[in-house]
Every structure is written in structure tokens, then in C-alpha cells.
């Protein structure tokens, strides 16, 4: 996997977690010149908080 950039999205509050997918979609649409080459999704929690993190590894389209 060859990538030139990383974008991290994370949310802790319930409302933010619900909206995270829309936030990622908006970013992808506004960066259509980029190609996602890998992704990592993580969820972590403790007694009070739950954190959802989405990490996108990308490169410019056409770059090999």
C-alpha cells in the first residue's frame, strides 16, 4: 500500500458519532481528486466515554 496522506476523523459524544459518517462522506466528496487506499476503524471506551475513530489513508488519483 502506497499512500501520501492520512485523514483522521473521531467522535466521542453520541450525536457526533451519529454524524461521523456524513462528515466523512462530505470530506470524500470535497476531495474527489484523492483515492482512499486503506482505512482503519476503531472503537474504544472506558466507563464513561465511547470514542469512534476512522482513519483514511489516501493518495492522489492516478499516483501509483
PyMOL Python script that loads the backbone (N, CA, C, O; Angstrom):
from pymol import cmd

cmd.read_pdbstr("""\
ATOM      1  N   UNK A   1       0.843  -1.171   0.000  1.00  0.00           N
ATOM      2  CA  UNK A   1       0.000   0.000   0.000  1.00  0.00           C
ATOM      3  C   UNK A   1       0.891   1.237   0.000  1.00  0.00           C
ATOM      4  O   UNK A   1       1.742   1.391   0.876  1.00  0.00           O
ATOM      5  N   UNK A   2       0.703   2.095  -0.953  1.00  0.00           N
ATOM      6  CA  UNK A   2       1.444   3.344  -1.047  1.00  0.00           C
ATOM      7  C   UNK A   2       0.463   4.483  -0.837  1.00  0.00           C
ATOM      8  O   UNK A   2      -0.515   4.603  -1.576  1.00  0.00           O
ATOM      9  N   UNK A   3       0.714   5.328   0.171  1.00  0.00           N
ATOM     10  CA  UNK A   3      -0.168   6.457   0.416  1.00  0.00           C
ATOM     11  C   UNK A   3       0.660   7.710   0.647  1.00  0.00           C
ATOM     12  O   UNK A   3       1.830   7.643   1.024  1.00  0.00           O
ATOM     13  N   UNK A   4       0.027   8.859   0.413  1.00  0.00           N
ATOM     14  CA  UNK A   4       0.719  10.131   0.584  1.00  0.00           C
ATOM     15  C   UNK A   4       0.103  10.983   1.681  1.00  0.00           C
ATOM     16  O   UNK A   4       0.644  12.033   2.030  1.00  0.00           O
ATOM     17  N   UNK A   5      -1.026  10.539   2.227  1.00  0.00           N
ATOM     18  CA  UNK A   5      -1.670  11.318   3.276  1.00  0.00           C
ATOM     19  C   UNK A   5      -2.562  10.470   4.152  1.00  0.00           C
ATOM     20  O   UNK A   5      -2.944   9.354   3.801  1.00  0.00           O
ATOM     21  N   UNK A   6      -2.883  11.035   5.305  1.00  0.00           N
ATOM     22  CA  UNK A   6      -3.747  10.371   6.276  1.00  0.00           C
ATOM     23  C   UNK A   6      -4.750  11.398   6.782  1.00  0.00           C
ATOM     24  O   UNK A   6      -4.382  12.530   7.094  1.00  0.00           O
ATOM     25  N   UNK A   7      -6.003  11.007   6.862  1.00  0.00           N
ATOM     26  CA  UNK A   7      -7.050  11.863   7.425  1.00  0.00           C
ATOM     27  C   UNK A   7      -7.705  11.098   8.562  1.00  0.00           C
ATOM     28  O   UNK A   7      -8.108   9.948   8.391  1.00  0.00           O
ATOM     29  N   UNK A   8      -7.813  11.735   9.725  1.00  0.00           N
ATOM     30  CA  UNK A   8      -8.381  11.093  10.906  1.00  0.00           C
ATOM     31  C   UNK A   8      -9.672  11.805  11.288  1.00  0.00           C
ATOM     32  O   UNK A   8      -9.710  13.030  11.408  1.00  0.00           O
ATOM     33  N   UNK A   9     -10.716  11.026  11.475  1.00  0.00           N
ATOM     34  CA  UNK A   9     -11.997  11.519  11.964  1.00  0.00           C
ATOM     35  C   UNK A   9     -12.269  10.821  13.283  1.00  0.00           C
ATOM     36  O   UNK A   9     -12.092   9.607  13.384  1.00  0.00           O
ATOM     37  N   UNK A  10     -12.693  11.560  14.293  1.00  0.00           N
ATOM     38  CA  UNK A  10     -13.019  10.907  15.558  1.00  0.00           C
ATOM     39  C   UNK A  10     -14.151  11.652  16.245  1.00  0.00           C
ATOM     40  O   UNK A  10     -14.348  12.850  16.045  1.00  0.00           O
ATOM     41  N   UNK A  11     -14.884  10.913  17.056  1.00  0.00           N
ATOM     42  CA  UNK A  11     -16.006  11.485  17.789  1.00  0.00           C
ATOM     43  C   UNK A  11     -16.177  10.736  19.096  1.00  0.00           C
ATOM     44  O   UNK A  11     -16.012   9.518  19.160  1.00  0.00           O
ATOM     45  N   UNK A  12     -16.511  11.482  20.133  1.00  0.00           N
ATOM     46  CA  UNK A  12     -16.719  10.885  21.446  1.00  0.00           C
ATOM     47  C   UNK A  12     -18.181  10.968  21.869  1.00  0.00           C
ATOM     48  O   UNK A  12     -18.714  10.013  22.435  1.00  0.00           O
ATOM     49  N   UNK A  13     -18.832  12.086  21.604  1.00  0.00           N
ATOM     50  CA  UNK A  13     -20.227  12.266  22.017  1.00  0.00           C
ATOM     51  C   UNK A  13     -21.156  11.504  21.081  1.00  0.00           C
ATOM     52  O   UNK A  13     -20.862  11.347  19.896  1.00  0.00           O
ATOM     53  N   UNK A  14     -22.276  11.032  21.616  1.00  0.00           N
ATOM     54  CA  UNK A  14     -23.215  10.208  20.842  1.00  0.00           C
ATOM     55  C   UNK A  14     -23.667  10.910  19.567  1.00  0.00           C
ATOM     56  O   UNK A  14     -23.668  10.298  18.499  1.00  0.00           O
ATOM     57  N   UNK A  15     -24.046  12.163  19.653  1.00  0.00           N
ATOM     58  CA  UNK A  15     -24.517  12.912  18.482  1.00  0.00           C
ATOM     59  C   UNK A  15     -23.406  13.011  17.435  1.00  0.00           C
ATOM     60  O   UNK A  15     -23.663  12.858  16.241  1.00  0.00           O
ATOM     61  N   UNK A  16     -22.184  13.266  17.875  1.00  0.00           N
ATOM     62  CA  UNK A  16     -21.052  13.343  16.946  1.00  0.00           C
ATOM     63  C   UNK A  16     -20.798  11.998  16.278  1.00  0.00           C
ATOM     64  O   UNK A  16     -20.496  11.945  15.086  1.00  0.00           O
ATOM     65  N   UNK A  17     -20.919  10.913  17.037  1.00  0.00           N
ATOM     66  CA  UNK A  17     -20.723   9.578  16.449  1.00  0.00           C
ATOM     67  C   UNK A  17     -21.783   9.299  15.393  1.00  0.00           C
ATOM     68  O   UNK A  17     -21.486   8.708  14.355  1.00  0.00           O
ATOM     69  N   UNK A  18     -23.017   9.720  15.653  1.00  0.00           N
ATOM     70  CA  UNK A  18     -24.095   9.522  14.675  1.00  0.00           C
ATOM     71  C   UNK A  18     -23.819  10.270  13.381  1.00  0.00           C
ATOM     72  O   UNK A  18     -24.187   9.802  12.304  1.00  0.00           O
ATOM     73  N   UNK A  19     -23.178  11.421  13.473  1.00  0.00           N
ATOM     74  CA  UNK A  19     -22.932  12.276  12.308  1.00  0.00           C
ATOM     75  C   UNK A  19     -21.583  12.011  11.639  1.00  0.00           C
ATOM     76  O   UNK A  19     -21.278  12.614  10.611  1.00  0.00           O
ATOM     77  N   UNK A  20     -20.784  11.129  12.203  1.00  0.00           N
ATOM     78  CA  UNK A  20     -19.424  10.920  11.698  1.00  0.00           C
ATOM     79  C   UNK A  20     -19.411  10.432  10.249  1.00  0.00           C
ATOM     80  O   UNK A  20     -18.590  10.893   9.456  1.00  0.00           O
ATOM     81  N   UNK A  21     -20.293   9.523   9.896  1.00  0.00           N
ATOM     82  CA  UNK A  21     -20.356   9.023   8.526  1.00  0.00           C
ATOM     83  C   UNK A  21     -20.636  10.128   7.525  1.00  0.00           C
ATOM     84  O   UNK A  21     -20.031  10.170   6.454  1.00  0.00           O
ATOM     85  N   UNK A  22     -21.560  11.031   7.872  1.00  0.00           N
ATOM     86  CA  UNK A  22     -21.859  12.163   6.991  1.00  0.00           C
ATOM     87  C   UNK A  22     -20.648  13.080   6.853  1.00  0.00           C
ATOM     88  O   UNK A  22     -20.377  13.606   5.774  1.00  0.00           O
ATOM     89  N   UNK A  23     -19.933  13.263   7.939  1.00  0.00           N
ATOM     90  CA  UNK A  23     -18.732  14.109   7.919  1.00  0.00           C
ATOM     91  C   UNK A  23     -17.671  13.509   6.987  1.00  0.00           C
ATOM     92  O   UNK A  23     -17.047  14.224   6.203  1.00  0.00           O
ATOM     93  N   UNK A  24     -17.478  12.202   7.081  1.00  0.00           N
ATOM     94  CA  UNK A  24     -16.512  11.518   6.208  1.00  0.00           C
ATOM     95  C   UNK A  24     -16.954  11.633   4.751  1.00  0.00           C
ATOM     96  O   UNK A  24     -16.140  11.918   3.872  1.00  0.00           O
ATOM     97  N   UNK A  25     -18.239  11.413   4.499  1.00  0.00           N
ATOM     98  CA  UNK A  25     -18.763  11.497   3.131  1.00  0.00           C
ATOM     99  C   UNK A  25     -18.549  12.886   2.542  1.00  0.00           C
ATOM    100  O   UNK A  25     -18.143  13.008   1.386  1.00  0.00           O
ATOM    101  N   UNK A  26     -18.815  13.928   3.315  1.00  0.00           N
ATOM    102  CA  UNK A  26     -18.594  15.302   2.824  1.00  0.00           C
ATOM    103  C   UNK A  26     -17.124  15.529   2.488  1.00  0.00           C
ATOM    104  O   UNK A  26     -16.803  16.140   1.469  1.00  0.00           O
ATOM    105  N   UNK A  27     -16.231  15.036   3.348  1.00  0.00           N
ATOM    106  CA  UNK A  27     -14.800  15.205   3.095  1.00  0.00           C
ATOM    107  C   UNK A  27     -14.397  14.482   1.814  1.00  0.00           C
ATOM    108  O   UNK A  27     -13.655  15.028   0.998  1.00  0.00           O
ATOM    109  N   UNK A  28     -14.886  13.251   1.635  1.00  0.00           N
ATOM    110  CA  UNK A  28     -14.559  12.489   0.427  1.00  0.00           C
ATOM    111  C   UNK A  28     -15.052  13.203  -0.826  1.00  0.00           C
ATOM    112  O   UNK A  28     -14.338  13.264  -1.827  1.00  0.00           O
ATOM    113  N   UNK A  29     -16.259  13.739  -0.778  1.00  0.00           N
ATOM    114  CA  UNK A  29     -16.812  14.447  -1.941  1.00  0.00           C
ATOM    115  C   UNK A  29     -16.035  15.713  -2.247  1.00  0.00           C
ATOM    116  O   UNK A  29     -15.859  16.064  -3.414  1.00  0.00           O
ATOM    117  N   UNK A  30     -15.571  16.398  -1.224  1.00  0.00           N
ATOM    118  CA  UNK A  30     -14.831  17.639  -1.462  1.00  0.00           C
ATOM    119  C   UNK A  30     -13.365  17.376  -1.819  1.00  0.00           C
ATOM    120  O   UNK A  30     -12.631  18.304  -2.161  1.00  0.00           O
ATOM    121  N   UNK A  31     -12.945  16.126  -1.739  1.00  0.00           N
ATOM    122  CA  UNK A  31     -11.577  15.736  -2.101  1.00  0.00           C
ATOM    123  C   UNK A  31     -11.606  14.605  -3.126  1.00  0.00           C
ATOM    124  O   UNK A  31     -10.913  13.598  -2.982  1.00  0.00           O
ATOM    125  N   UNK A  32     -12.417  14.789  -4.155  1.00  0.00           N
ATOM    126  CA  UNK A  32     -12.613  13.750  -5.170  1.00  0.00           C
ATOM    127  C   UNK A  32     -11.335  13.436  -5.943  1.00  0.00           C
ATOM    128  O   UNK A  32     -11.260  12.416  -6.629  1.00  0.00           O
ATOM    129  N   UNK A  33     -10.330  14.306  -5.837  1.00  0.00           N
ATOM    130  CA  UNK A  33      -9.055  14.057  -6.513  1.00  0.00           C
ATOM    131  C   UNK A  33      -8.190  13.060  -5.746  1.00  0.00           C
ATOM    132  O   UNK A  33      -7.104  12.700  -6.199  1.00  0.00           O
ATOM    133  N   UNK A  34      -8.670  12.612  -4.584  1.00  0.00           N
ATOM    134  CA  UNK A  34      -7.919  11.658  -3.768  1.00  0.00           C
ATOM    135  C   UNK A  34      -8.526  10.269  -3.861  1.00  0.00           C
ATOM    136  O   UNK A  34      -9.735  10.115  -4.032  1.00  0.00           O
ATOM    137  N   UNK A  35      -7.681   9.272  -3.746  1.00  0.00           N
ATOM    138  CA  UNK A  35      -8.101   7.869  -3.768  1.00  0.00           C
ATOM    139  C   UNK A  35      -7.768   7.256  -2.409  1.00  0.00           C
ATOM    140  O   UNK A  35      -6.612   7.256  -1.988  1.00  0.00           O
ATOM    141  N   UNK A  36      -8.778   6.737  -1.733  1.00  0.00           N
ATOM    142  CA  UNK A  36      -8.552   6.065  -0.454  1.00  0.00           C
ATOM    143  C   UNK A  36      -7.971   4.688  -0.753  1.00  0.00           C
ATOM    144  O   UNK A  36      -8.575   3.898  -1.478  1.00  0.00           O
ATOM    145  N   UNK A  37      -6.801   4.405  -0.195  1.00  0.00           N
ATOM    146  CA  UNK A  37      -6.130   3.132  -0.458  1.00  0.00           C
ATOM    147  C   UNK A  37      -6.239   2.163   0.719  1.00  0.00           C
ATOM    148  O   UNK A  37      -5.988   0.968   0.565  1.00  0.00           O
ATOM    149  N   UNK A  38      -6.612   2.672   1.885  1.00  0.00           N
ATOM    150  CA  UNK A  38      -6.831   1.801   3.045  1.00  0.00           C
ATOM    151  C   UNK A  38      -7.595   2.588   4.094  1.00  0.00           C
ATOM    152  O   UNK A  38      -7.652   3.816   4.034  1.00  0.00           O
ATOM    153  N   UNK A  39      -8.176   1.894   5.044  1.00  0.00           N
ATOM    154  CA  UNK A  39      -8.883   2.553   6.127  1.00  0.00           C
ATOM    155  C   UNK A  39      -8.814   1.674   7.366  1.00  0.00           C
ATOM    156  O   UNK A  39      -8.690   0.452   7.290  1.00  0.00           O
ATOM    157  N   UNK A  40      -8.898   2.343   8.505  1.00  0.00           N
ATOM    158  CA  UNK A  40      -8.910   1.665   9.795  1.00  0.00           C
ATOM    159  C   UNK A  40     -10.045   2.281  10.600  1.00  0.00           C
ATOM    160  O   UNK A  40     -10.163   3.503  10.681  1.00  0.00           O
ATOM    161  N   UNK A  41     -10.870   1.441  11.191  1.00  0.00           N
ATOM    162  CA  UNK A  41     -11.955   1.909  12.051  1.00  0.00           C
ATOM    163  C   UNK A  41     -11.721   1.320  13.431  1.00  0.00           C
ATOM    164  O   UNK A  41     -11.526   0.113  13.580  1.00  0.00           O
ATOM    165  N   UNK A  42     -11.743   2.189  14.446  1.00  0.00           N
ATOM    166  CA  UNK A  42     -11.510   1.742  15.818  1.00  0.00           C
ATOM    167  C   UNK A  42     -12.584   2.309  16.738  1.00  0.00           C
ATOM    168  O   UNK A  42     -13.055   3.433  16.561  1.00  0.00           O
ATOM    169  N   UNK A  43     -12.948   1.514  17.704  1.00  0.00           N
ATOM    170  CA  UNK A  43     -13.864   1.970  18.744  1.00  0.00           C
ATOM    171  C   UNK A  43     -13.211   1.655  20.074  1.00  0.00           C
ATOM    172  O   UNK A  43     -12.775   0.529  20.314  1.00  0.00           O
ATOM    173  N   UNK A  44     -13.147   2.643  20.923  1.00  0.00           N
ATOM    174  CA  UNK A  44     -12.584   2.420  22.250  1.00  0.00           C
ATOM    175  C   UNK A  44     -13.524   3.028  23.280  1.00  0.00           C
ATOM    176  O   UNK A  44     -14.276   3.955  22.979  1.00  0.00           O
ATOM    177  N   UNK A  45     -13.475   2.505  24.478  1.00  0.00           N
ATOM    178  CA  UNK A  45     -14.360   3.030  25.510  1.00  0.00           C
ATOM    179  C   UNK A  45     -13.780   2.783  26.889  1.00  0.00           C
ATOM    180  O   UNK A  45     -12.932   1.916  27.100  1.00  0.00           O
ATOM    181  N   UNK A  46     -14.275   3.579  27.809  1.00  0.00           N
ATOM    182  CA  UNK A  46     -13.988   3.349  29.213  1.00  0.00           C
ATOM    183  C   UNK A  46     -15.337   3.359  29.935  1.00  0.00           C
ATOM    184  O   UNK A  46     -16.365   3.121  29.302  1.00  0.00           O
ATOM    185  N   UNK A  47     -15.359   3.621  31.206  1.00  0.00           N
ATOM    186  CA  UNK A  47     -16.616   3.581  31.956  1.00  0.00           C
ATOM    187  C   UNK A  47     -17.598   4.669  31.551  1.00  0.00           C
ATOM    188  O   UNK A  47     -18.803   4.516  31.752  1.00  0.00           O
ATOM    189  N   UNK A  48     -17.104   5.768  30.984  1.00  0.00           N
ATOM    190  CA  UNK A  48     -17.974   6.894  30.677  1.00  0.00           C
ATOM    191  C   UNK A  48     -18.052   7.258  29.202  1.00  0.00           C
ATOM    192  O   UNK A  48     -19.093   7.722  28.737  1.00  0.00           O
ATOM    193  N   UNK A  49     -16.985   7.058  28.467  1.00  0.00           N
ATOM    194  CA  UNK A  49     -16.927   7.575  27.109  1.00  0.00           C
ATOM    195  C   UNK A  49     -16.688   6.464  26.091  1.00  0.00           C
ATOM    196  O   UNK A  49     -16.048   5.451  26.377  1.00  0.00           O
ATOM    197  N   UNK A  50     -17.223   6.689  24.894  1.00  0.00           N
ATOM    198  CA  UNK A  50     -17.010   5.788  23.768  1.00  0.00           C
ATOM    199  C   UNK A  50     -16.474   6.643  22.626  1.00  0.00           C
ATOM    200  O   UNK A  50     -17.092   7.640  22.252  1.00  0.00           O
ATOM    201  N   UNK A  51     -15.355   6.265  22.087  1.00  0.00           N
ATOM    202  CA  UNK A  51     -14.734   7.027  21.007  1.00  0.00           C
ATOM    203  C   UNK A  51     -14.720   6.180  19.736  1.00  0.00           C
ATOM    204  O   UNK A  51     -14.296   5.025  19.746  1.00  0.00           O
ATOM    205  N   UNK A  52     -15.189   6.775  18.652  1.00  0.00           N
ATOM    206  CA  UNK A  52     -15.155   6.137  17.340  1.00  0.00           C
ATOM    207  C   UNK A  52     -14.156   6.908  16.487  1.00  0.00           C
ATOM    208  O   UNK A  52     -14.236   8.131  16.378  1.00  0.00           O
ATOM    209  N   UNK A  53     -13.222   6.189  15.888  1.00  0.00           N
ATOM    210  CA  UNK A  53     -12.192   6.811  15.056  1.00  0.00           C
ATOM    211  C   UNK A  53     -12.144   6.122  13.699  1.00  0.00           C
ATOM    212  O   UNK A  53     -12.125   4.894  13.611  1.00  0.00           O
ATOM    213  N   UNK A  54     -12.124   6.929  12.647  1.00  0.00           N
ATOM    214  CA  UNK A  54     -11.979   6.437  11.279  1.00  0.00           C
ATOM    215  C   UNK A  54     -10.722   7.079  10.705  1.00  0.00           C
ATOM    216  O   UNK A  54     -10.589   8.303  10.696  1.00  0.00           O
ATOM    217  N   UNK A  55      -9.811   6.255  10.232  1.00  0.00           N
ATOM    218  CA  UNK A  55      -8.554   6.742   9.659  1.00  0.00           C
ATOM    219  C   UNK A  55      -8.526   6.346   8.187  1.00  0.00           C
ATOM    220  O   UNK A  55      -8.652   5.168   7.852  1.00  0.00           O
ATOM    221  N   UNK A  56      -8.361   7.331   7.315  1.00  0.00           N
ATOM    222  CA  UNK A  56      -8.281   7.084   5.877  1.00  0.00           C
ATOM    223  C   UNK A  56      -6.857   7.345   5.397  1.00  0.00           C
ATOM    224  O   UNK A  56      -6.275   8.391   5.684  1.00  0.00           O
ATOM    225  N   UNK A  57      -6.309   6.390   4.671  1.00  0.00           N
ATOM    226  CA  UNK A  57      -5.005   6.536   4.031  1.00  0.00           C
ATOM    227  C   UNK A  57      -5.284   6.795   2.554  1.00  0.00           C
ATOM    228  O   UNK A  57      -6.024   6.040   1.922  1.00  0.00           O
ATOM    229  N   UNK A  58      -4.704   7.844   2.005  1.00  0.00           N
ATOM    230  CA  UNK A  58      -5.051   8.216   0.636  1.00  0.00           C
ATOM    231  C   UNK A  58      -3.824   8.637  -0.160  1.00  0.00           C
ATOM    232  O   UNK A  58      -2.737   8.848   0.378  1.00  0.00           O
ATOM    233  N   UNK A  59      -4.046   8.750  -1.467  1.00  0.00           N
ATOM    234  CA  UNK A  59      -3.059   9.298  -2.397  1.00  0.00           C
ATOM    235  C   UNK A  59      -3.839  10.011  -3.494  1.00  0.00           C
ATOM    236  O   UNK A  59      -5.050   9.833  -3.624  1.00  0.00           O
ATOM    237  N   UNK A  60      -3.142  10.807  -4.271  1.00  0.00           N
ATOM    238  CA  UNK A  60      -3.795  11.476  -5.394  1.00  0.00           C
ATOM    239  C   UNK A  60      -4.180  10.435  -6.429  1.00  0.00           C
ATOM    240  O   UNK A  60      -3.445   9.477  -6.665  1.00  0.00           O
ATOM    241  N   UNK A  61      -5.335  10.630  -7.041  1.00  0.00           N
ATOM    242  CA  UNK A  61      -5.774   9.692  -8.083  1.00  0.00           C
ATOM    243  C   UNK A  61      -4.744   9.661  -9.204  1.00  0.00           C
ATOM    244  O   UNK A  61      -4.206  10.692  -9.608  1.00  0.00           O
ATOM    245  N   UNK A  62      -4.485   8.465  -9.691  1.00  0.00           N
ATOM    246  CA  UNK A  62      -3.529   8.297 -10.769  1.00  0.00           C
ATOM    247  C   UNK A  62      -2.099   8.111 -10.294  1.00  0.00           C
ATOM    248  O   UNK A  62      -1.235   7.710 -11.074  1.00  0.00           O
ATOM    249  N   UNK A  63      -1.841   8.395  -9.030  1.00  0.00           N
ATOM    250  CA  UNK A  63      -0.490   8.174  -8.486  1.00  0.00           C
ATOM    251  C   UNK A  63      -0.331   6.699  -8.164  1.00  0.00           C
ATOM    252  O   UNK A  63      -1.207   6.099  -7.541  1.00  0.00           O
ATOM    253  N   UNK A  64       0.769   6.118  -8.579  1.00  0.00           N
ATOM    254  CA  UNK A  64       0.965   4.682  -8.316  1.00  0.00           C
ATOM    255  C   UNK A  64       2.169   4.428  -7.461  1.00  0.00           C
ATOM    256  O   UNK A  64       2.473   3.277  -7.149  1.00  0.00           O
TER     257      UNK A  64
END
""", "prot")
cmd.dss("prot")
cmd.show_as("cartoon", "prot")
cmd.util.cbc("prot")
cmd.orient("prot")
